[in-house]
Structure formats: C-alpha cells, structure tokens
C-alpha cells in the first residue's frame, strides 16, 4: 500500500484511539488506584510502552508522515501528564518518568521510520516449510 493510499478510516480510528488514550491517561491517572500502580523499574517500562503506543497511533493518524511533530506531541503530552501529577494526592512529577515517555516515543518513531520502506516477506506457498523461506 502506497503511503498516500492509507485508508481514511484507519487514520480516523487511530486519531480517535489516541485521543481516548490521552483521556484515559489523565482521567484514570487521577484516580486513587493509580498511586503506586507500577513499582520501579516496571513503571518506566509502562511509561515507554504507553507513549510508544501513542506515537504509533499518531503515526497512523498522520499518514506515516511528520515524525518530528509526532515526537513533539508525545513529549508535550508526557510533560503535561507529569505537571498534572503535581496536583494529585499521592502522586508526584518525576523527570525519569518523562524521560521514559520521550524514550518510548523516539524509539517507536525510529523503528517505524526505518521499517516503512522494507519489502514484505512473501508468504510460503502451500506445502513449503516456512522456516526455510529466505
């Protein structure tokens, strides 16, 4: 599929999913059950994963274009999340959480950028052993 041919329904769905993810991040992050939900260092992995997922959704919503804008949006969302946590009981802003957010976004966008032009492997013909297809 050519980049300009990406289905508008996929792009719209990715945008709505991203908006819902950000809403959930702020809404559910403000709930008492969010305090200490993940213990260190697992919390950093969770941050990187969530913000990496946000980058994937934006990548699809923006038709696989504008990687710097995607990173900027994710970085700003991560900063807003940490600032938001300053005002929540039992929560605190943590620079290392924000760094995990940035790392997740950057690694995800780099992976998406480097994989977009790779040819897809052909499926093995019926009866062929897929382990030995090159």
Secondary structure, DSSP 8 states (H G I E B T S, - for coil): --GGG--HHHHHHHHHHHHHHHHHHHHHHTSGGGTTSS-TTHHHHHHHHHHHHHHHHHHHHTTT--HHHHHHHHHHHHHHHHHHHHTSTT----HHHHHHHHHHHHHHHHHHHHHTTS-------TTS-GGG--
